Amino acid sequence: MMTEEVAKELSALGNPKQAILCGIETQACIACTTFDLLEKGMEVHIVADAVSSRSQTDRLFALSRLRQSGAFLTTTEAVLLQLIQDAKHPNFREIQKLLAHPSPDTGLLSFFSSL
């Protein structure tokens, strides 16, 4: 949700045009924040494998609704690689080590295969 504190932080950051969201309760906290940011005209990227809900059903329906509303769904690995841009980044080797380990199954593949 776009609280007064969040609005102040965004202002202090120079009113960025994009936001990356991760967290818990996709159908509530992530959804409300996403809708508020989209309403402000921001581009919202939701890290699908870094959000959760009490049930997989709530999570999947929320991600579907958020995508239909204009948010972009992405993954942790994609966000990290896009943020560092290329191998010239000073932390590339450290991040590459993190990505070398296979990620656990998130239960999202069947959801995305139907899109």
C-alpha positions as CSV (number, residue, x, y, z in Angstrom):
1,M,0.0,0.0,0.0
2,M,1.2,3.5,-0.7
3,T,1.6,4.8,2.8
4,E,2.8,8.3,3.6
5,E,6.2,6.8,4.5
6,V,6.5,5.1,1.1
7,A,5.5,8.2,-0.7
8,K,8.2,10.2,1.2
9,E,10.8,7.6,0.4
10,L,9.9,7.6,-3.3
11,S,10.1,11.4,-3.3
12,A,13.5,11.3,-1.6
13,L,14.7,8.9,-4.3
14,G,13.7,11.4,-7.0
15,N,10.4,9.8,-7.9
16,P,11.6,6.7,-9.7
17,K,9.7,5.5,-12.7
18,Q,10.1,1.8,-11.8
19,A,9.6,-0.4,-8.7
20,I,10.6,-3.9,-8.0
21,L,8.4,-5.7,-5.4
22,C,8.8,-8.8,-3.4
23,G,7.2,-9.9,-0.1
24,I,4.4,-11.8,1.5
25,E,0.7,-12.0,1.0
26,T,0.7,-11.4,-2.8
27,Q,-3.1,-11.1,-2.8
28,A,-3.1,-8.3,-0.2
29,C,0.2,-6.4,0.4
30,I,1.8,-6.9,-2.9
31,A,-1.5,-6.3,-4.8
32,C,-2.4,-3.1,-3.0
33,T,1.1,-1.7,-3.4
34,T,1.2,-2.6,-7.1
35,F,-2.2,-1.0,-7.8
36,D,-1.1,2.2,-6.0
37,L,2.2,2.4,-7.9
38,L,0.5,1.7,-11.2
39,E,-2.0,4.4,-10.4
40,K,0.9,6.8,-9.9
41,G,2.1,5.8,-13.4
42,M,5.0,3.7,-12.3
43,E,6.2,0.6,-14.0
44,V,6.0,-2.3,-11.5
45,H,8.0,-5.5,-11.6
46,I,6.9,-8.3,-9.3
47,V,9.5,-10.9,-8.5
48,A,7.2,-14.0,-8.9
49,D,9.5,-16.4,-7.1
50,A,10.0,-13.9,-4.2
51,V,6.3,-13.4,-3.3
52,S,4.1,-15.7,-1.3
53,S,0.6,-16.2,0.0
54,R,-0.9,-18.5,2.6
55,S,-2.2,-20.7,-0.3
56,Q,-0.8,-21.3,-3.8
57,T,-4.2,-20.6,-5.2
58,D,-4.2,-17.1,-3.7
59,R,-0.7,-16.5,-5.0
60,L,-1.4,-17.7,-8.5
61,F,-4.7,-15.8,-8.9
62,A,-3.1,-12.6,-7.5
63,L,-0.1,-12.9,-9.9
64,S,-2.6,-13.3,-12.8
65,R,-4.6,-10.3,-11.8
66,L,-1.5,-8.2,-11.3
67,R,-0.2,-9.1,-14.7
68,Q,-3.6,-8.3,-16.3
69,S,-3.5,-4.9,-14.5
70,G,-0.2,-4.0,-16.1
71,A,2.5,-5.2,-13.7
72,F,5.4,-7.2,-15.1
73,L,6.2,-10.6,-13.6
74,T,9.9,-11.6,-13.4
75,T,12.2,-13.8,-11.4
76,T,14.9,-13.2,-8.9
77,E,17.6,-14.3,-11.3
78,A,16.3,-12.0,-14.1
79,V,16.1,-9.0,-11.7
80,L,19.7,-9.5,-10.4
81,L,21.1,-9.9,-13.9
82,Q,19.2,-6.9,-15.2
83,L,20.4,-4.7,-12.3
84,I,24.1,-5.6,-12.7
85,Q,23.7,-5.4,-16.6
86,D,26.9,-7.3,-17.5
87,A,30.0,-9.1,-16.3
88,K,31.8,-5.7,-15.9
89,H,29.8,-5.0,-12.7
90,P,32.2,-5.2,-9.7
91,N,29.9,-7.7,-7.9
92,F,29.2,-9.9,-10.9
93,R,31.3,-12.9,-9.7
94,E,29.6,-12.9,-6.3
95,I,26.2,-12.8,-7.8
96,Q,27.1,-15.4,-10.4
97,K,28.0,-17.8,-7.5
98,L,24.5,-17.2,-6.0
99,L,22.9,-18.1,-9.3
100,A,25.0,-21.3,-9.7
101,H,22.8,-23.2,-7.3
102,P,19.5,-24.5,-8.6
103,S,16.5,-22.8,-7.2
104,P,13.8,-24.8,-5.4
105,D,10.5,-25.5,-7.2
106,T,8.2,-22.5,-6.7
107,G,5.1,-24.1,-8.2
108,L,4.9,-21.4,-10.8
109,L,5.8,-23.4,-13.9
110,S,2.4,-24.9,-14.4
111,F,0.8,-21.5,-14.0
112,F,3.0,-19.9,-16.6
113,S,2.7,-22.8,-19.0
114,S,-1.0,-22.0,-19.3
115,L,-0.5,-18.3,-20.1
